[in-house]
Amino acid sequence: MPLFKKRTAGKPGEWYYCLEHKKVEEGPDCPGKDRFGPYSSRTEAEHAMATARERNLEWENDPKWHDAPAGERDDG
């Protein structure tokens, strides 16, 4: 008996963006490693890649994550 059951059908209103197929899907049709979500609306899922780019830029420019001067590593 598996420890976790594979969820094959999503709940109505759960939207995902599939990274492999580059499309929005209602319910988790593809494996978790290949998708972003869940999102509460289709529109949110459609903008998943833009949201990820914005968050990456915020992280790259966040001074809390860049304590060491450029070119130096802080291995502790």
C-alpha positions, 0 to 999 in steps of 0.5 A: 500500500503506497504511503501517498495516493497519487492525485489524478483529478484536481478540484474544480477551480484549481488551475496549473501552468504546465512547464512541459506543455507550456499551457494552462490546465485545470486540475493537476494533469501533469506531474508536480515537477512539471507544473506551477500552481495551484492558482485560483483562476485561469488568468493567474495560471496564464501569468505564471511565467511572468510572475516567476520572472518578477519573483526571480528579479526581486530575489536577485535584487534583495540585499538580504540574500546577497551579503557577500560582495560580488565575486566572493562566496560565503561558504560559512 
